[in-house]
Amino acid sequence: MGDPFRRLILDTVSLIIAKDANGDTLVELLRVATPDLDPEELCADAAKREKLFKTLKLRIHPDKHPGDMERATALYQDVQPFFDRCVANIHKRPSKQQQPKAAAPPRPMKKKSNGGGSSRSTNAPASGPQNRRGGSNNAPTLRIEFEFDTRKKWGYLDRAFDQPSFPVRGCSSDGLSALVAYQCINARGAIAHGRKTERFYSQDQVLQKPASVDEKFAMRGGTKVLQGVDAAGIEAIKAEIVTRGPVVSTSFVLTEVFSKRPENRGAFLLSQMTKCHPVLLIGWRVTNLGDLWLAQSLKRGPSDSKKKTAICIPFGQFGIDKTILAPINSFENVPWQHGPYFNHDMSHAPEWRSWPSLRMHLSSSELERFIESVGGGTDGSLIALHEKRITFVVRHKEMLAHSRRCRLKEIRWEKNLGKWLVSCSFV
């Protein structure tokens, strides 16, 4: 149990998988179990690689380390995604790039896949023949962040995670699936709107059938399925989170040991123990012990909101990234504010929502429509609209989520333009 050589193997593998995944670290990893392997053979022989990797996994299997079972289990699960990333970047060999040029004749511009000596990322999967509607992994071309948290990029998302208000205690498995699905939809709606939303899918929608995550997404435009079975799959999941927002894991299996960790208490529905427990993934973190997904806790209260707590789940553990679902709908044509509404063509000024105030030049017919749309109190007059400081929402007619709540400041006729100038302040 206290065998120092077994502990040394775990220490060595832990240090290796904390490094960059490339051809050099792949050789370093496999040499832990097979010291005399041929590095060049690894590039050409995939079957050989798999065989050597299987040998390594046998060495670090938890059954071989009864005195350090928990650590060995975590390492055993983390080593697979690291191996996959190494294989994807197998032709990246930093040690070869650092070697001084030998006297041997130089090779004529041998093209190295995955970048070689270049700092530009040219990973083959990035151009993605795998792209399929609603299918597995849409490999991205964008540069993925080293670490990412949706709450930092979109600081208004905490309120979206608090909605819909649904009693978690006593919640059924169907209710949990619907709750997490609408957490995802509400968060993406806030991203489409560009700020906190006034409207959100709430308890009424959660309780409606059908209840699964897939069905809730399908009802509102369709479901995209991503699978983190390899390095390309993990990158596709990251790209989805970075560009469009949180996603839902429907394959995470809740274990008793994990749920009882002090930092995880209250974060999960305990009736789902040993079952698939849907969780909202909001980013990831890189540590010296491996990469971790950030999952939104079900435990939400004033103190949690201030701390911005998230649950850390290692890549590849508990089935967390086996099946990931995301809504296809961008929710940009969904109204996320209460009315009354004035729909106007704002395509000429895509940045209008970031302005301190709004000035619109309207024709006489458009002004009539404005008065009819936003009202003016009980008498429907512009004077009442101004004096009673009644608010209304201006929306881009092509994307209803792009909206701002306003208060009328001034209306005047501009003779040189032959239009009415309507000035509004944002509230």
C-alpha positions in Angstrom: 0.0 0.0 0.0 2.8 2.3 0.8 5.0 1.4 -2.2 6.9 4.6 -3.0 7.5 3.4 -6.6 3.7 3.3 -7.2 3.4 6.8 -5.8 6.3 7.9 -8.0 4.4 6.7 -11.1 1.3 8.8 -10.1 3.5 11.8 -9.4 5.3 11.5 -12.7 2.1 11.2 -14.8 0.5 14.1 -12.9 3.4 16.4 -13.8 3.3 15.3 -17.4 -0.4 15.8 -18.1 -0.1 19.4 -16.6 2.1 20.3 -19.6 1.2 21.2 -23.2 -0.2 18.3 -25.2 2.1 17.6 -28.1 4.4 14.9 -29.6 7.1 15.4 -27.0 4.7 15.1 -24.0 3.1 12.0 -25.6 6.5 10.3 -25.7 7.2 11.4 -22.2 3.9 10.0 -21.0 4.2 6.6 -22.7 7.8 6.2 -21.5 6.6 6.1 -17.9 5.5 2.5 -18.6 7.6 1.7 -21.7 11.1 3.4 -21.3 12.6 2.0 -24.5 9.9 3.0 -27.0 10.8 4.5 -30.4 9.4 8.0 -30.7 9.3 8.0 -34.5 7.3 4.8 -34.4 4.5 6.6 -32.5 3.8 9.0 -35.3 3.4 6.3 -37.9 1.7 3.5 -36.0 -1.6 4.3 -34.3 -2.1 0.8 -33.1 1.3 0.9 -31.4 0.3 4.1 -29.6 -2.9 2.6 -28.3 -1.1 -0.5 -27.1 1.5 1.5 -25.2 -1.2 3.7 -23.8 -3.1 0.7 -22.5 0.1 -0.5 -20.8 0.4 2.9 -19.1 -3.3 2.9 -18.0 -2.7 -0.5 -16.4 0.1 1.0 -14.4 -2.0 3.8 -13.0 -5.3 1.9 -12.6 -6.9 2.6 -9.2 -6.8 -1.2 -8.4 -3.0 -0.9 -8.5 -3.0 1.9 -6.0 -5.2 0.8 -3.1 -3.5 3.2 -0.7 -4.1 6.2 -3.0 -7.4 5.2 -4.6 -9.0 8.6 -5.0 -6.0 10.2 -6.6 -5.4 7.3 -8.9 -9.1 7.4 -10.0 -8.9 11.1 -10.9 -5.6 10.6 -12.7 -6.9 7.5 -14.6 -9.9 9.6 -15.8 -7.8 12.7 -16.7 -5.1 10.9 -18.7 -7.4 9.8 -21.5 -8.3 13.4 -22.7 -4.7 14.4 -22.4 -3.6 11.5 -24.5 -6.2 12.4 -27.1 -5.0 16.0 -27.3 -1.4 14.7 -27.6 -2.4 12.5 -30.6 -4.2 15.5 -32.2 -1.0 17.5 -31.9 1.4 14.7 -32.4 3.5 16.5 -35.1 4.2 19.4 -32.8 7.6 18.6 -31.4 9.0 21.7 -29.5 12.2 19.9 -28.5 13.1 19.4 -32.2 12.4 23.0 -32.9 14.8 24.0 -30.1 17.7 21.9 -31.4 20.6 23.7 -33.2 20.9 23.0 -36.9 23.1 20.0 -37.6 25.8 19.7 -40.3 23.5 17.4 -42.2 21.9 18.8 -45.4 18.7 20.7 -44.5 15.5 19.1 -45.6 13.6 21.2 -48.2 10.6 22.9 -46.4 9.1 19.8 -45.0 5.5 20.7 -44.2 4.6 19.9 -40.6 1.0 19.5 -39.9 -0.6 21.3 -36.9 1.8 24.3 -37.2 5.3 22.8 -36.8 7.6 25.8 -36.0 4.8 28.3 -36.6 2.8 29.9 -33.8 -0.3 30.0 -36.0 -2.8 27.3 -35.2 -3.5 25.1 -38.2 -5.1 22.0 -36.6 -6.7 19.9 -39.3 -10.0 19.5 -37.5 -10.5 23.3 -37.5 -11.9 23.3 -41.1 -14.3 20.6 -40.1 -15.8 18.2 -42.6 -17.6 17.0 -39.5 -20.1 19.9 -39.5 -23.6 18.3 -39.5 -26.8 20.0 -38.5 -27.7 18.9 -35.0 -24.8 16.5 -35.2 -21.7 15.8 -33.2 -18.8 18.2 -33.2 -18.6 21.4 -35.2 -14.8 22.0 -35.0 -14.2 25.7 -34.7 -11.7 27.9 -36.4 -11.6 30.5 -33.7 -8.8 30.7 -31.1 -10.1 29.1 -27.9 -9.4 30.8 -24.5 -7.0 29.1 -22.1 -9.7 29.6 -19.4 -13.2 30.9 -19.7 -16.2 31.9 -17.6 -19.4 33.1 -19.2 -20.1 35.2 -16.1 -17.0 37.2 -16.7 -17.6 37.8 -20.4 -21.3 38.5 -19.9 -21.5 40.0 -16.4 -25.3 40.1 -16.4 -25.8 36.4 -16.5 -26.1 35.8 -12.8 -29.8 36.9 -12.9 -30.4 34.6 -15.8 -29.1 31.6 -13.7 -31.5 32.6 -10.9 -34.5 32.2 -13.2 -36.8 30.4 -13.6 -37.7 30.4 -9.9 -38.5 26.8 -9.3 -38.4 24.9 -6.0 -35.4 22.6 -6.3 -36.3 20.7 -3.1 -38.7 17.8 -4.0 -38.1 18.5 -7.7 -38.7 15.5 -10.0 -36.2 14.4 -12.6 -38.4 15.8 -15.4 -38.6 19.1 -13.5 -34.8 19.2 -13.1 -34.3 18.7 -16.8 -36.7 21.4 -17.7 -35.2 23.8 -15.1 -31.6 23.4 -16.4 -32.9 23.7 -20.0 -34.5 27.0 -19.2 -31.5 28.2 -17.3 -29.6 27.8 -20.5 -32.3 29.4 -22.7 -32.7 32.4 -20.3 -28.9 32.9 -20.2 -28.7 32.8 -24.0 -31.6 35.2 -24.2 -29.7 37.7 -22.0 -26.7 37.3 -24.3 -28.9 38.0 -27.3 -30.5 41.0 -25.5 -27.1 42.3 -24.4 -28.1 42.9 -20.7 -30.4 41.7 -17.9 -33.8 40.7 -19.3 -37.2 41.7 -18.0 -38.8 38.6 -19.3 -37.7 35.0 -18.9 -39.0 31.5 -19.1 -40.3 30.8 -15.7 -42.0 28.1 -13.5 -45.1 27.9 -15.8 -43.0 26.9 -18.8 -40.9 24.5 -16.6 -43.9 22.6 -15.5 -45.3 22.2 -19.0 -44.7 18.9 -20.9 -42.6 17.7 -22.6 -39.9 18.0 -20.0 -36.5 16.7 -21.2 -33.7 19.1 -22.2 -33.7 17.9 -25.8 -37.5 18.4 -26.0 -37.4 21.9 -24.5 -34.7 22.9 -27.0 -36.5 21.3 -29.9 -39.7 23.2 -29.0 -37.8 26.4 -29.5 -35.9 25.8 -32.7 -33.9 22.6 -32.4 -31.0 20.9 -30.5 -27.3 20.8 -31.3 -25.5 17.7 -30.0 -21.8 17.8 -29.1 -19.7 15.0 -27.7 -16.4 15.4 -26.0 -15.1 12.0 -27.0 -11.8 13.4 -28.2 -9.7 16.6 -28.4 -11.7 17.9 -31.3 -15.0 17.3 -29.5 -13.7 19.2 -26.4 -12.7 22.1 -28.5 -16.1 22.1 -30.2 -17.8 22.3 -26.8 -15.5 25.2 -25.7 -16.2 27.0 -29.0 -19.9 26.7 -28.4 -19.7 28.2 -24.9 -17.4 31.0 -26.0 -19.4 32.1 -29.0 -23.0 31.4 -27.9 -23.2 30.8 -24.2 -23.8 28.0 -21.6 -24.5 24.4 -22.7 -26.2 21.5 -20.9 -24.5 18.2 -20.1 -27.1 15.4 -20.1 -24.7 12.6 -19.4 -23.2 13.6 -16.1 -23.8 10.9 -13.5 -24.0 12.1 -9.9 -22.0 10.0 -7.4 -22.4 10.1 -3.6 -18.8 10.8 -2.9 -18.7 13.8 -5.3 -22.0 15.2 -4.0 -20.9 15.1 -0.4 -17.8 17.2 -0.9 -18.2 20.3 1.2 -18.0 22.6 -1.8 -20.7 20.7 -3.6 -23.3 20.4 -0.9 -26.7 21.6 -2.0 -25.5 21.9 -5.6 -27.3 18.9 -6.9 -30.7 17.2 -6.7 -29.9 14.2 -4.5 -32.8 12.1 -5.7 -30.7 11.8 -8.9 -27.9 10.0 -7.1 -26.2 7.4 -9.4 -28.4 8.7 -12.3 -27.9 11.2 -15.1 -28.1 14.7 -13.6 -28.3 17.5 -16.1 -26.0 20.4 -15.3 -25.4 23.7 -16.9 -21.7 24.2 -18.1 -20.7 27.8 -18.0 -16.9 27.6 -18.7 -13.7 25.8 -17.8 -10.6 26.3 -15.7 -7.1 24.9 -16.1 -5.2 23.7 -13.0 -2.0 21.9 -12.3 -4.1 18.8 -11.6 -6.0 19.0 -15.0 -8.7 20.8 -16.8 -12.0 21.4 -15.1 -15.5 22.3 -16.4 -17.4 25.0 -14.5 -21.0 23.9 -13.8 -23.7 26.1 -12.4 -24.9 25.0 -8.9 -28.6 24.5 -8.2 -28.0 26.2 -4.8 -28.7 29.9 -5.5 -29.1 32.6 -2.9 -27.8 36.1 -2.1 -24.5 34.9 -0.8 -24.0 32.5 -3.7 -24.6 35.3 -6.2 -22.0 37.5 -4.5 -19.4 34.7 -4.5 -20.3 33.6 -8.1 -19.9 30.0 -7.1 -19.5 27.3 -9.6 -18.9 23.5 -9.3 -15.7 22.2 -10.8 -15.9 18.8 -12.6 -12.8 17.4 -14.2 -12.8 16.8 -18.0 -13.9 13.3 -18.8 -15.1 12.4 -15.3 -18.6 11.1 -14.4 -19.5 11.3 -18.1 -19.6 15.1 -17.9 -18.7 15.8 -21.5 -20.0 12.6 -23.1 -23.2 14.2 -24.3 -23.7 18.0 -24.5 -26.8 19.7 -25.7 -27.2 23.3 -26.9 -30.2 25.2 -28.4 -29.8 26.0 -32.1 -32.0 29.1 -31.7 -30.0 32.3 -31.1 -33.1 33.8 -29.4 -32.4 37.1 -31.1 -36.0 37.3 -32.4 -37.6 36.7 -29.0 -38.8 39.7 -27.0 -36.9 39.8 -23.6 -38.5 43.0 -22.3 -42.1 43.9 -21.5 -43.9 46.4 -23.7 -45.3 48.7 -25.0 -43.1 48.3 -28.1 -42.1 50.5 -31.0 -40.5 48.5 -33.7 -38.1 50.4 -35.9 -35.4 49.6 -38.5 -32.1 50.0 -36.6 -29.9 48.2 -39.1 -28.1 51.4 -40.0 -26.8 51.7 -36.5 -25.9 48.2 -35.1 -24.3 49.8 -32.0 -27.4 51.8 -31.0 -28.0 49.9 -27.8 -24.7 51.1 -26.4 -25.5 54.8 -27.0 -26.3 57.0 -23.9 -29.6 58.2 -25.6 -31.6 57.7 -28.8 -32.6 60.1 -31.5 -34.9 58.8 -34.3 -35.9 60.7 -37.4 -39.5 59.6 -38.2 -41.8 60.5 -41.1 -45.3 61.7 -40.2 -46.7 58.2 -40.8 -44.0 56.7 -38.6 -44.8 59.2 -35.9 -48.4 58.2 -35.9 -47.4 54.6 -35.6 -45.1 55.5 -32.7 -47.9 57.2 -30.8 -50.3 54.3 -31.4 -47.6 51.8 -30.3 -46.3 53.3 -27.1 -49.5 55.1 -26.0 -49.6 58.1 -23.8 -51.6 57.3 -20.7 -55.4 57.1 -20.7 -55.8 59.9 -23.3 -53.2 58.6 -25.6 -51.5 62.0 -26.1 -47.9 62.8 -26.5 -48.2 65.3 -23.6 -49.3 62.5 -21.2 -46.5 60.3 -22.5 -44.0 63.0 -21.7 -45.4 64.4 -18.5 -46.2 61.1 -16.8 -42.7 59.9 -17.7 -44.2 56.7 -19.2 -41.6 54.2 -20.4 -41.7 52.1 -23.6 -39.3 49.8 -25.5 -37.7 50.5 -28.8 -36.9 47.3 -30.7 -35.0 46.6 -33.9 -37.8 45.2 -36.1 -35.5 42.5 -37.6 -34.2 41.3 -34.2 -36.7 41.8 -31.4 -34.2 40.8 -28.7 -32.2 44.0 -29.6 -34.2 46.5 -27.5 -33.9 49.2 -24.9 -36.4 50.7 -22.5 -36.8 54.5 -23.1 -38.5 57.6 -21.9 -39.6 60.4 -24.3 -37.6 63.6 -24.0 -38.6 65.7 -27.0 -40.3 65.7 -30.3 -39.7 68.5 -32.8 -40.1 69.0 -36.6 -36.9 69.4 -38.5 -37.8 71.3 -41.6 -34.5 70.7 -43.5 -35.0 66.9 -43.3 -38.8 66.9 -43.6 -39.0 64.5 -40.6 -39.8 64.5 -36.9 -36.9 64.2 -34.5 -37.9 62.0 -31.6 -35.4 62.2 -28.7 -35.4 59.5 -26.0 -33.4 58.7 -22.9 -32.6 55.1 -22.0 -33.7 53.9 -18.6 
